[in-house]
Structures are given as C-alpha cells and as structure tokens.
Amino acid sequence: MYHGKANVSIAATINDATLANQIKDDVNKEIQQVKDKIEDYPLYPVIMVGVTYRF
C-alpha cells in the first residue's frame, strides 16, 4: 500500500523559558529523524484476515 509523503508532528509544552530553545531544537531534530526513516519506506504491506461461518 502506498502511504504518500511522511507527515510527523510532535507537540511540547515548555514552562521554563531557559529550556524552551533547547527543547524546541530537540523536537525539530526528532521530527526530521523520523521523517528520514519513514521516507525510505514509501510502500508497506497490509495484511487482512477474515473469518466467515455459516449454519
């Protein structure tokens, strides 16, 4: 199954202003790492299992 281009979102709430920039940079790096990993797999397998029973 083709799933298209990767879409990743991560949200963080930071109350400490001294850490805000560091956390923001870390979150952006993590988003990019996940996107890079997902880009390598434009197709993925889909398995469906069904059971039918009749009297």
N, C-alpha and C positions, 0 to 999 in steps of 0.2 A: 504494500500500500504506500502510495506517495503521500507524504505529510506536508510538503511545502517547506518554506523557509522557517527556520527556527525562531520562536518568539519566547523570550525569557524575561521574567520580571521578578524583582526582589524588592521588598519594601523594608525599611528600617526606621524606627523612631528613636531619635537621639536627644536626650535631655541635657547632656553635658556638652557645652559649646567647645571645650578644648578637644574633645574626641570626635566631633562632628565631621571634620575634614578627613581624618584618618578612616573613619567608618565608611564614609561616602566613597573614598578611593578603593577600599577593600571590597565593597559591594559591587562597584563597577568592574573591578578585576575579576570577581567571581562570575558575574554575568557574562563577561567576554570568554572566560574559560569554558563555561557551559555551552555557549553558542559555538565555540570552536569544536568541541567534542560532538555536538549534535550535527553540525554541518557535514561531518564525514559519513553520515547515515541518512541519505535522502529517502531511502526505502526501508521499510521494516515489515517483518512478517506478521500476518494476522491469522490466528487460529480460531476456528469456530467449532464448537462441539454441540450436537443436538441429540436429543433422545425423544423418540416417539413410541407410544404404547397404545394399542387399541384392544378393545374387548370384542 
